[in-house]
Structure formats: structure tokens, C-alpha cells
Amino acid sequence: MEILRESTLQNKKVNNEAVLFFIFFSNLLKAQKSKPNISDSVIQEYKYHLAKLDSVFEARKGDTILYCSPYSISFVEANSGIISRSDHTAFGKIKFFKSDLILWRKWIEDVCKQR
């Protein structure tokens, strides 16, 4: 009886170790997948377009809706996955909100920190 109890305890210990091992590696894989895989050239172009959007913001500090190049807005949206809250026009998105700019800035800062 004592041998059976000891064997059962060892099996539970092995099972607990296997579960911990599985949790550890699944979290490790999840962390690796969440790290964006973005080339240096895309990061540089993103920063270029963000600088254009920033310059509009700096020139019009009192405004909450800002107007700029539709391509710059589309580029940062496509690469960050953060879509501006503004409406599309016949020419694409020509305006964005300060809150959009803040989110786009934070996104690129986080990407650069992870590298």
C-alpha cells in the first residue's frame, strides 16, 4: 500500500512538471509571435510618414482634426493596424485626429523597444 501511494505521488509530480513545462513554452511561443516582424526599411518609412503627420500637428496645435496626405495616413494605418477614426473621402483619408497620432506614435515606440 505504501509503495502504491509513493508511486502515485511520483506520477502527480511528473504530471505537474509536464504542465508547468507546457505553460512555460506556450507563453514563450506566444511572446515570440506577438513581436512584430517589421523590416528596418518599413520602420524608417513609417517614421518618415509619422514625421509628416507630426508636422501638421505641430503647425496646428489648437485643432483636434488635422488634414494631411492620404498616402501618409494610409501607410501608418496599414503598418500599425491602427485605423484612424476619420471618414474616407473620394481622395482617401485626408484627415486624422490627435488621438490617432498619439496611438501611431506609441505603436512605433513599442516596436522599436522590442527590437
Stockholm file with secondary structure:
# STOCKHOLM 1.0

chainA/1-115         MEILRESTLQNKKVNNEAVLFFIFFSNLLKAQKSKPNISDSVIQEYKYHLAKLDSVFEARKGDTILYCSPYSISFVEANSGIISRSDHTAFGKIKFFKSDLILWRKWIEDVCKQR
#=GR chainA/1-115 SS CHHHHHHHHHHHHHHHHHHHHHHHHHHHHHHHHHSCCCCHHHHHHHHHHHHHHHHHHHHTTTCSEEECCHHHHHHHHHHHCCCCSSCCBTTBCCEEEHHHHHHHHHHHHHHHHHC
#=GC SS_cons         CHHHHHHHHHHHHHHHHHHHHHHHHHHHHHHHHHSCCCCHHHHHHHHHHHHHHHHHHHHTTTCSEEECCHHHHHHHHHHHCCCCSSCCBTTBCCEEEHHHHHHHHHHHHHHHHHC
//
